[in-house]
Amino acid sequence: MGQLAYNLVVKTQAGLFLPLHLPRICSSFIFPVEERFLPQGVGKPFSPERCRMLLALRINVLAKGYSGISLETLKQVIEIFNASCLPYVPEKGTVGASGDLAPLSHLALGLIGEGKMWSPKSGWAEAKYVLQAHGLKPVVLKPKEGLALINGTQMITSLGCEAVERASAIARQADIVAALTLEVLKGTTKAFDTDIHAVRPHRGQIEVAFRFRSLLDSDHHPSEIAESHRFCDRVQDAYTLRCCPQVHGVVNDTIAFVKGIITTELNSATDNPMVFASRGETISGGNFHGEYPAKALDYLAIGIHELAAISERRIERLCNPSLSELPAFLVAEGGLNSGFMIAHCTAAALVSESKALCHPSSVDSLSTSAATEDHVSMGGWAARKALRVIEHAEHVLAIELLAACQGIEFLRPLKTTTPLEKVYDLVRSVVRPWIKDRFMAPDIEAAHRLLLEQKVWDVASPYIEKYRMEHIPESRPQSPTAFSLLSLHQKSSKLPETEEL
């Protein structure tokens, strides 16, 4: 086997780390043993979809060539991935430093044919039988390969990828839902004037204002609702309507920032030690530390929460007759029917829960491994709670979408703009109007499904992009909030001149 020796690290019974100088023939056995005792996570297992993402990211890291894994083993792992043979991985147990050791150890345990595994063909079963059913053999690990499979930030990052994608989807659709609410509440579009946003040119703010203009431009997409109050005496709208570009905009910029961090992370080598074959060196470093994705995902949760917070306030305005000029709780026979009263309570409950979840997990650190791992990121919890905050935002916006469509019922026969009518028609294809109280939970879930599948974006986005491509001149209707210096000058010039004393 040759005389090459490895400096390895193993745990003693006292739990301390001791460096050992072992011949190569021994090193091939150390890590399979360590893998067997490291899978100590708890909680519900990852769904097959999330486990598949986790395995895909681990393969991506191994393929970079800095992990010290053989091409033969890598190909074997890829074959297992292609067969969708997915190990049982509990969601809790990582502190996000020294990599996601516990969940990745569960992942590796399945690859070597131990523990439980799932596939579309077999369902949940013993890993060795699942592999056998697909004509595959368990991985037999060579020197260093056990550690190569279990060290890295792939759990944090895989959940982070899902969080970024879902956040992007709900942020886009939040603009459409809010525009529909503004139309129902007979708000003004003057707050979305390009000149306002040009003098505070945050990218997200400018884009959100543009989307509102493209959806609400009554000169381009005639809106009977907008025309019915064009010359009203309302000076300005509440912040939850008027400030959507500023509030939704920073959420868009937050997502873009986090996406950059996560994209870099998922394409990085996060092992320890790192094997640099060109230098003939193996170097111990800290790329396994999850602080980057942890901090980014804490930030994402805070950003996305604001979409839910402002949406809940718009639901209140829709349900409150003193603010909306609509029937209380959006139902015709109040008293006999409670309408959207409890749906609004649900939205408020979700927003309140998310406030607690937005406390950054990455500000916490607990020393582990006998003070060797004395600073950790807690990135696993950052990723999991970010997904919970995003799910809450999706449900709150689903309730707002239903409430806005119900509000339109009380403005009929007037119609809104063409793109917003398309959104209304989409919702009505799965949820009928409320005439009297009924079991509402399935309706909320149906609207949530529309947002999850991005169908609201699909029906409205062609109008947004057409508006962008055609460079349609901005509509600037007369409004009590738009004062012209020229008109003031013209009025003053008509005043009779006073005689000099």
Secondary structure, DSSP 4 states (H G I P E B T S, - for coil): --S-EEEEEEE-TTS-EEEEEEEHHHHHHHHHHHHHHS---EEEEPPHHHHHHHHHHHHHHHTTT-S---HHHHHHHHHHHHTT-EE--EEE---SSSSSHHHHHHHHHHHTT-SEEEETTTEEEEHHHHHHHTT-------TTHHHHHH-SSHHHHHHHHHHHHHHHHHHHHHHHHHHHHHHHTT--SGGG-HHHHHTS--HHHHHHHHHHHHHH-TTTS--HHHHHTTT-------HHHHTHHHHHHHHHHHHHHHHHHHHHHHTS---SSEEETTTTEEE---TT--HHHHHHHHHHHHHHHHHHHHHHHHHHHHH-HHHHSS-GGG-SSBTTB-TTHHHHHHHHHHHHHHHHHTS-GGG----BTTTTB-----HHHHHHHHHHHHHHHHHHHHHHHHHHHHHHHTTTT----HHHHHHHHHHHTTSPPPSS----HHHHHHHHHHHHTTHHHHHHHHHHHHHHHTTPPPP----TT---HHHHHHHHHTSPPPPP-
